[in-house]
Amino acid sequence: MRRQLALMVVLTTILIIVLKANGAAPLRTAGVNAGDWAQYVFIHQGNSTAMDIGMDVNMTSGAINVLSVSGTNVTLQMHGYYANGSDTIETHWINVDTGENDGNATGMLIAANLMQGDLVYTTQVQPFMDGTINETIIRNYLGNPVGVNHFVMNMTTPPNEFYNVTFQMDWYWYKTKGILAEMTMNYADNMFMGNNTWFSWSMMINGIIPEFPSALLAPAFVVATLVAVTIFKVKKKRG
């Protein structure tokens, strides 16, 4: 009995240490590896094409493939698929710490294991600037609950006699990898004389390699399994 209790204490201590480690201040490192990839579906709604801010509504899906990782610099192959059957393949790079990139990979990756209050990027990269992670939460993707970092940006122009513009962007990244899981953009231009325009554009992950275990559940599951196996062995020995 004493041995069983001692083992329980040790394993419980391990569980506490693991869970505390999940909340420790993270180093800003790349969480992806060469060969990792993710694919996305794009959804557009509204009465505006959104082309004036660079969103191509003719692109229906896309994918990214990690070609190489050197420190915090990641080189990506980005593949876009269009409604007319055509596609494009481009190679881009991004520094997941500073956010510096060649202009086409902004927001696709951030540093791994960031927490609420951490800077999205350590330099002023549009549209994030000095923005910080708003919250670290559990959210369902690909049928599984996973830990994600959420950043939201809101902009509203002061109303005047002609128009009032509201703009919001939501970004969700896998906490353990820093890879984009979801991005949604909502825009409304309310013209007081009529001709209101609005659009909603989003990209949602619909495939990923490697598949990630449910956030926070994996360490606890491992320890809980060890506890169960230990108890079973003790009972079997006594029996």
Phi, psi and omega in degrees: 000316180298319179297320179296316180295322179297317178296320178299318180297315181298313182292324176295320178298318177299317179300315180298318181296317180297314181293323177294324180297327178297333182261003181288157178298123187276153166282151180269096183230162174284134180261352182264163177231158176303132182102342175294146176210160177215148176235153189224153170248139181253139182229131179232136175222157175126182180250015177237148180280342180067006182294334183293347175243019171088010179265116182272106184284352177280347178277122186259337179201169181198173179207153172234144179230126180282116181274318181202156178226126177227102186065239178259005177268128182235131176258130185239144164261125183245126186243126178243139180241137187246161184297332181275005178095351179278168179209164178227148174230125180226154177247129182223168179225157177208144172265113187289346177274301185277336185088352179299139182201180182274013175100354184234003182241012182302126175085350180290329179220145168230177179295153181282150171060034171286164182230170176307131180096344177285147175297139174297309173226155185270359171237166186277085179258129177292142000267013190275325180050240179263023184294148179241159177300123181287323182197152172246116191225172172260131183217148183273125172223139179054033176083007182229145173283127180226156176281130180226152172260132186244129173236133179233138177234128179240140176219132177224127177282146177300131181299141172225191186285352185250316186201167175214119184254132173238141185215132180220139175231134175240131179236136176231127178239143171302128184296315187284336183248334183078011182270143184297132176256325185197142172219132179231137179234128178235131183225137176219130178242100185267102179274123183292345177260013182103191179058044178292142177235148177204154172206156173230124180234132181218153171233130186233132180294135177227017174182145182202144174224129359282156175285138185260142175291159179304134184298141177068342183278330185298308180299318180294322180296318180299312182294317180299322178295319178298319179298313182297317180296320180297315180298318180298317181294320179296315180295321181295321180294319181289329181280000000 
